[in-house]
Each structure stands twice: as structure tokens, then as C-alpha cells.
Amino acid sequence: MRNVIARKQAPTTQKPKGASNHPSMKTTPAPDPNAAFPEETRKPSESDLPGALGRAFGPLAEVLERLRAAHPDVAPEWKHSPRSGWHLIYSRKKRRLFYLIPTNGDFRLSLILGGKAIAALEAGPFTKRMPALLKEAKRYPEGTAFTFTAATMDIEVAVALLEAKIAH
């Protein structure tokens, strides 16, 4: 018979297998206090946008009208996120074109362009404006991100970026 000496083990604070040690992974992101449609149980419709956006809706409406006139197959889809509330994803066929996040009295329209679309814009009528636009844009592995709000919306630029995204 073997003599086994029992060792005292320190209590373990191990996490279950697959659990994250990162504290931010445990918390839900705080909702945006300016979200136009924060309630998950009340899905808005596009007709709710003018009331939520107020005067900010005017330039956005023109961009959306021009986009729909040129591409009637562009379709919006409402999605909910705990952080931004209800927002729209505009797609053509199964390709996402841009995100529209409505806030009270404002919005954020974001899209990402690939290298071919950027090259087409640099070679086209926006040759002189592209350096300034690219300076403001963020770079990601997926492409170059452009974001507009009511204050920064340039209708011609936004339409040109969307057309380049659709074409490339």
C-alpha cells in the first residue's frame, strides 16, 4: 500500500470552459441616449423617420429618393441593436450598401467602399474632392468607410459614393 500525502489546494477561481476573462465581454453596451427608436418591442417604419429626424430628414430624403429612382431594387431592412436601437440596412439584392442609424433630430449614414470604387471616383468627376474625402475617411480591412450626419451631408457626394458602391 502506498502512502499518499494529501496536499492542500488553493481554491480555484477558474471560469467555465469557453468563458471570457475580459470584463467588457460580460456587460451589455449602454444604449445611445439619442437613439430615435430604442424600444426593441416597437419596430418603426420608414414613415416614422421624418418625425424622428425633424429638419435633418430633408437632405437624407433627397439622397434616398435619388437612389430609389436610379435603383428601385434597393430595399431597406430594420434591425435592432442594444446600443443604437432600431436602424436601417439598405441592400441591393443581397449586398449591403449602407447603414442608416436614426437619432433624435439627426442620423448617421455609413458605407464602406472597396478599392475599385475609390479608383473610379478618383478618375471621375470627384477627382479634386477625393483627397479631402479620403483624409476624413477611416480605413478598415474591408475598405474605406465614409460617414455622414445631417451637418456633414453633401447630397452630391453621398449619391456619387453610393453609385460607385453599386457599380463596383
N, C-alpha and C positions, 0 to 999 in steps of 0.2 A: 504494500500500500504506500502510495506517495503522500508526502506531506505537502499540502498546498497552503501557502500563506496568502490570505486574503488581503488585497490592497484596497485602501480606501480611495475611492474615485471621487473627484470633484463633480458636483452636479453639472450636468450638461445643459447648455442653452442652445442646443442645435435646433435649427429651423427644419421643418419638414422638407423632404426632398423636393427640389424644384422651387422653393420659396426664395424670394429675393432678399438680399441683405441691404439693398438700397432703400432708405427711408421714404423717398418720394414715390416709390412704386406702390406704397401702401395707401396713399391718400388720393382722393378724387380731386381733380383740378378744380379750383374755385371758379364758379360761373362768372362770366363777364357781367358786371352790374348794368352795362349799357345794352345788353342783348335785347333786340327788338321782340323776339319770340322765345323766351326762356322756358316756358312750360311744356314739358315733354308730352303731356296729355292733350294739348291743343295744337294740332297741326295746322299751320296757316295756309293760305292760298296766295297766289301771285297778286290777287286783287287786294290783299292786306298790305302790300308793300308801300303804296303811296301814303297811306295813313301813318305808317311807322317811320318812313323816311322823311316825310314832310318835303321841304324845298329841295332836299338832296335827291329826290326822285327824278326831277326834270332831266338832268344830263344822263342819268342811268337809263331812263326810259328811251331816250333817243338812241343810245348805243344798242339797247335790246331790240328796238323797232328796226333799225338798220340791219342788224344781224339776222333777225327773222325774215325780213324782206329778201335778203340775199340767200338765206339758207333756212327754208321753212322746216327742215327736218331736225333743227336744233331743239332739244327738249330739256326742260328743267325738271329736277327731281329734288324734293325736300328731304333733308337728312337732319337728324338731331344729334348734337354733341353736348356733353355735360358742361363744357366750357363756353361755347358760343351760342348755345340754343339751336333753334331751327335755322338752317341755312340752305341755299340752293346750289346744286351742282348742275351746270349746263353741259350737256353732252350732244354729240352728233354721232349717230349710230351707237357704238359702244365706247367711243373715245371721249374722254373728259376734256372739255375746252377751258372752263374756268369755274371758280368758286365765287359765290356772292354771299357775303355774310352781312345781313342787315343789323344795324344797331339803331337805337333811338335817334332819329334825326341825321343819320349818316349811314355809310355802308363801306365795305371793303371788298373790292373786286380783285381777285388774284388769278394769274395764269402763268404757266411756265412754257417757254419756247425752247425748242431744240436748236442746234447749230444751223441747220438748213434754213429754218425760218428767220433766224437772225441774219444770216448771209443774204437772204432775199430782201430783207428790209434795208440792209446796208447798201445794197446795189440798186434799190428802188428810190421812190420819191422822198424817203426819210433819211437819205444819206447824211445830210448835215445834222439832223437831230439825234441820230443813233448814238454818237459818243456820249452825249449828255444822258440819254435814257439808260444806256448801259452802265454809266457811272452810278446811277441811283439803284440799279437792279441788284438783286442778290444772286449769287451763283450757287448752284446745287449740282450734285451728280446727274440729276435728271435733265437739267437745263438751266436757263436763266429765268428768274422769277420777277414778274412785274406786278406791282400792286397799286391800285387807285382807290382814293376816297373821294368824297364829294369835293373836297378842297383841291385835290390834285388831278381830278378827271379832265382829260383832254379828249374830247369825243373823237376827233380825227385820229389821234394816236391809238386810242383804245380799239377803234374799228380796224385800223391797219394791223395792229398786233393780232387781233382775233382772225383776220383774214389770212395773215401769214401762218398762224397756227393751223387753220383749217387746210391750207394749201400744202403744208409740209408736215 
